[in-house]
């Protein structure tokens, strides 16, 4: 697959006229997806836009799967994330927590003014999770007429990754088997396969984060240079484009189910 540019998808807000946006927004059970990524280091082998590229692609895939049955649009991807823990490596553009929260709130406010029945904040960066949880609450409180939901797309992979993952625990963390496989499928020209320097995650607290889908109940803050010299945590050597295609299609299945449920619960 070749990753499509902004506005070319049939479900892209950016490619619609304002009257077409309004027509979709005011249809019964309408859904808006707002993808939210980041610009941050992903080691020596992946581009800094990895999170933004991946969440945008997954959002468009899920929306296109339901477009024949659901009035749905995907907003332009919010590319700046909350990434202070990546700053020691350089290449990272981060916002302050309060600044990003306010920006997401204002984008959602303007979008919902078009008349959408529901908005899904679709997150693509682990460091955004607490912020998007807060935004779901604040936007929902300000817009009681709409259903406001939040989801981190890679959490959907918990339903199927046991059948795909070849690396040991921690192998799918930052820039590891999961993200590298998806990028090898979606944007192979951006993957430096000869520069996959990485380390498995070594978090000393037993109940803390162990990997992408292995979150523990204990939160710990660390700059990423405490985990890895290269900035990559995981096992990208287990990645492949074929594996990425499988992950991508199954993420599409999972997100399709979520979007159909949102539509059904906000119709009538």
SULPE-V746910 format. One record per pair of residues at least 24 apart in sequence whose C-alpha atoms are under 7 Angstrom apart, sorted by the first residue. I is the first residue (numbers start at 1). GAP is how many residues later the second one is. If there is no record, write none. Layout:
I:GAP ; I:GAP
//
This chain:
1:184 ; 1:185 ; 2:184 ; 2:185 ; 3:183 ; 3:184 ; 11:49 ; 11:52 ; 11:53 ; 11:61 ; 11:62 ; 11:63 ; 12:61 ; 12:62 ; 12:63 ; 13:60 ; 13:61 ; 13:62 ; 13:63 ; 14:61 ; 14:62 ; 22:92 ; 24:47 ; 24:48 ; 25:89 ; 25:90 ; 25:91 ; 26:89 ; 26:90 ; 27:44 ; 28:239 ; 29:42 ; 29:88 ; 29:234 ; 29:235 ; 29:237 ; 29:238 ; 30:40 ; 30:41 ; 30:42 ; 30:86 ; 30:87 ; 30:88 ; 30:233 ; 31:40 ; 31:41 ; 31:42 ; 31:85 ; 31:86 ; 31:87 ; 31:88 ; 31:232 ; 32:40 ; 32:41 ; 32:42 ; 32:84 ; 32:86 ; 32:87 ; 32:88 ; 33:40 ; 33:41 ; 33:42 ; 33:86 ; 33:87 ; 33:88 ; 33:89 ; 34:40 ; 34:41 ; 34:43 ; 34:86 ; 34:87 ; 34:88 ; 35:24 ; 35:40 ; 35:42 ; 35:43 ; 35:86 ; 35:87 ; 35:88 ; 36:41 ; 36:42 ; 36:43 ; 36:86 ; 36:87 ; 36:88 ; 37:41 ; 37:42 ; 37:43 ; 37:44 ; 37:86 ; 37:87 ; 37:88 ; 38:41 ; 38:42 ; 38:43 ; 38:87 ; 39:40 ; 39:41 ; 39:42 ; 39:53 ; 39:54 ; 40:43 ; 40:46 ; 40:51 ; 40:52 ; 40:53 ; 41:45 ; 41:48 ; 41:49 ; 41:50 ; 41:51 ; 41:190 ; 42:132 ; 42:133 ; 42:189 ; 42:190 ; 43:132 ; 43:187 ; 43:188 ; 43:189 ; 44:151 ; 44:152 ; 44:153 ; 44:186 ; 45:146 ; 45:147 ; 45:148 ; 45:150 ; 45:151 ; 46:129 ; 46:144 ; 46:145 ; 46:146 ; 47:143 ; 48:43 ; 51:73 ; 51:74 ; 52:27 ; 52:72 ; 55:68 ; 55:69 ; 58:194 ; 61:191 ; 62:190 ; 62:193 ; 62:194 ; 65:191 ; 66:190 ; 70:193 ; 81:47 ; 82:45 ; 82:46 ; 83:44 ; 85:137 ; 85:138 ; 85:139 ; 86:137 ; 86:138 ; 88:137 ; 101:30 ; 101:34 ; 105:30 ; 105:34 ; 117:29 ; 117:30 ; 117:149 ; 118:28 ; 118:29 ; 118:30 ; 119:28 ; 119:29 ; 119:30 ; 120:28 ; 120:29 ; 120:30 ; 121:28 ; 121:29 ; 121:30 ; 122:28 ; 122:29 ; 122:30 ; 122:31 ; 123:28 ; 123:29 ; 123:30 ; 124:28 ; 124:29 ; 155:58 ; 156:95 ; 156:98 ; 157:94 ; 158:55 ; 166:72 ; 167:68 ; 167:71 ; 169:42 ; 170:30 ; 170:31 ; 170:40 ; 170:41 ; 170:64 ; 171:29 ; 171:40 ; 171:63 ; 171:64 ; 172:39 ; 172:40 ; 172:62 ; 172:63 ; 173:38 ; 173:39 ; 173:60 ; 173:61 ; 174:58 ; 174:59 ; 174:60 ; 175:57 ; 175:58 ; 175:59 ; 175:61 ; 176:56 ; 176:57 ; 176:58 ; 176:59 ; 176:60 ; 177:57 ; 177:58 ; 177:59 ; 177:60 ; 177:61 ; 177:62 ; 178:61 ; 180:56 ; 180:59 ; 181:58 ; 181:59 ; 181:60 ; 181:62 ; 181:63 ; 182:59 ; 182:62 ; 182:63 ; 182:66 ; 184:56 ; 184:57 ; 184:60 ; 185:56 ; 185:57 ; 185:59 ; 185:60 ; 196:40 ; 196:41 ; 197:33 ; 197:35 ; 198:32 ; 198:34 ; 198:35 ; 198:36 ; 198:37 ; 199:29 ; 199:33 ; 199:34 ; 199:35 ; 200:33 ; 200:34 ; 200:35 ; 201:26 ; 201:32 ; 201:33 ; 202:25
//
